[in-house]
Amino acid sequence: MAHVEGTTVRVHYRGTLEDGSEFDTSRGRDPLEFTIGSGQVIPGFESAVADMAVGDNTTITLDAENAYGGYHEEAVQVVPVTAFTDDPYEGAVVQLLGPNGERLAATITAIEGDDVTLDFNHPLAGKELTFEIELIEVVAEEA
């Protein structure tokens, strides 16, 4: 059954990387609820759910372009350590304001001397992702 744009659904899912390590799951908490066509989830995930019936289970593997996009080297910037009010550390996710006042997240990937490397790519950018998905419920079907 294909669910049309505007249909709200609830799913359980488990996401893994190519090496089998889990990066996210809804098991043990409430199912993920989203509306098809709203852009709330990555495109490949949404497409898979749109073709499922309640109670169906499926496993999909998405290349980077159908998940969080490719990894872009130009999204990595080096800034002076003096740009931080607190001591930066590798692995920290920092929130910055973009040129138009939008909030941007970056991960500190290196600190070398007075330089701090910020990576503005999504942490899953450039990665192939596998999802095990179960459609739990159709909350509201668009007419």
C-alpha positions as CSV (number, residue, x, y, z in Angstrom):
1,M,0.0,0.0,0.0
2,A,1.4,3.4,-0.9
3,H,0.7,6.1,1.6
4,V,0.2,9.5,0.1
5,E,1.9,12.8,1.0
6,G,0.4,14.1,4.3
7,T,0.0,10.6,5.8
8,T,1.2,10.4,9.4
9,V,2.8,7.1,10.4
10,R,4.6,5.6,13.4
11,V,7.5,3.2,12.9
12,H,10.1,1.4,14.9
13,Y,13.6,1.3,13.4
14,R,17.2,0.3,13.9
15,G,20.0,2.0,12.0
16,T,23.4,0.5,11.4
17,L,26.6,1.4,9.6
18,E,28.5,-0.8,7.1
19,D,30.4,-2.4,9.9
20,G,27.2,-3.4,11.7
21,S,27.5,-0.9,14.5
22,E,24.2,0.6,15.6
23,F,24.0,4.4,15.4
24,D,20.3,4.8,16.4
25,T,17.2,2.9,17.3
26,S,13.7,3.6,18.5
27,R,13.4,0.3,20.3
28,G,13.0,0.9,24.0
29,R,11.2,4.2,23.5
30,D,8.1,5.5,21.6
31,P,8.0,4.8,17.9
32,L,9.1,7.5,15.5
33,E,6.2,9.5,14.2
34,F,6.4,11.6,11.0
35,T,4.3,12.8,8.1
36,I,5.1,11.6,4.7
37,G,6.2,14.4,2.4
38,S,7.2,16.7,5.2
39,G,10.9,16.3,5.0
40,Q,11.1,15.2,8.7
41,V,13.2,12.1,7.8
42,I,15.8,11.3,5.2
43,P,14.3,10.6,1.7
44,G,15.2,7.0,1.3
45,F,13.7,6.1,4.7
46,E,10.5,8.0,3.9
47,S,10.2,6.2,0.5
48,A,10.5,2.8,2.1
49,V,7.8,3.5,4.7
50,A,5.5,5.0,2.1
51,D,5.2,1.5,0.4
52,M,4.7,-0.4,3.7
53,A,1.5,-1.8,5.3
54,V,0.9,-1.8,9.0
55,G,2.8,-4.7,10.5
56,D,5.3,-4.9,7.6
57,N,9.0,-5.2,8.3
58,T,11.7,-4.3,5.8
59,T,15.4,-3.7,5.7
60,I,16.8,-1.1,3.4
61,T,20.4,0.1,2.7
62,L,20.8,3.7,1.6
63,D,23.8,5.1,-0.1
64,A,25.0,8.5,1.2
65,E,23.1,10.5,-1.4
66,N,19.7,9.0,-0.2
67,A,20.7,9.4,3.4
68,Y,22.6,12.4,4.8
69,G,24.4,13.3,1.6
70,G,28.0,13.2,0.6
71,Y,30.9,14.4,2.8
72,H,32.1,17.8,1.7
73,E,35.7,18.9,2.5
74,E,34.7,22.6,2.1
75,A,32.4,22.1,5.2
76,V,35.6,21.8,7.3
77,Q,37.0,25.0,8.7
78,V,40.0,25.9,10.9
79,V,39.4,28.7,13.4
80,P,41.6,30.2,16.1
81,V,41.2,28.7,19.6
82,T,40.5,32.3,20.8
83,A,37.1,32.1,19.1
84,F,35.9,29.9,22.0
85,T,34.8,31.2,25.4
86,D,35.2,27.7,26.9
87,D,38.1,25.3,26.4
88,P,37.3,23.4,23.2
89,Y,37.9,19.6,23.1
90,E,37.9,17.0,20.3
91,G,34.5,15.4,19.8
92,A,32.5,18.4,21.2
93,V,29.5,19.5,19.1
94,V,29.3,23.3,19.1
95,Q,26.4,25.6,18.1
96,L,27.3,28.6,16.0
97,L,25.3,31.3,14.3
98,G,25.6,31.5,10.5
99,P,25.8,34.7,8.4
100,N,21.9,34.9,8.3
101,G,21.4,34.2,12.0
102,E,20.7,30.4,11.5
103,R,22.0,27.9,14.0
104,L,24.8,25.7,12.7
105,A,26.2,22.6,14.4
106,A,29.9,21.6,14.0
107,T,32.0,18.9,15.5
108,I,35.5,19.7,16.8
109,T,37.6,17.2,15.0
110,A,41.1,18.4,15.9
111,I,43.0,20.9,18.1
112,E,46.5,21.7,17.0
113,G,48.3,24.5,18.7
114,D,46.2,27.6,18.4
115,D,44.0,26.0,15.6
116,V,40.6,24.3,16.1
117,T,39.2,22.2,13.2
118,L,35.4,22.4,12.9
119,D,33.5,19.9,10.7
120,F,30.0,21.2,9.7
121,N,29.1,17.9,7.9
122,H,26.4,15.8,9.4
123,P,28.1,13.1,11.5
124,L,26.5,10.5,9.1
125,A,27.4,12.3,5.9
126,G,29.1,10.2,3.3
127,K,28.1,6.9,4.9
128,E,26.0,4.0,3.7
129,L,23.2,3.3,6.2
130,T,21.1,0.3,6.8
131,F,17.7,0.5,8.5
132,E,15.4,-2.2,9.8
133,I,11.9,-0.7,9.8
134,E,8.6,-1.9,11.2
135,L,5.4,0.1,10.4
136,I,3.5,0.2,13.6
137,E,0.6,2.4,12.8
138,V,-0.9,4.8,10.3
139,V,-2.1,7.7,12.5
140,A,-3.8,9.8,9.9
141,E,-4.3,9.1,6.2
142,E,-4.5,12.2,4.0
143,A,-7.7,12.1,1.9
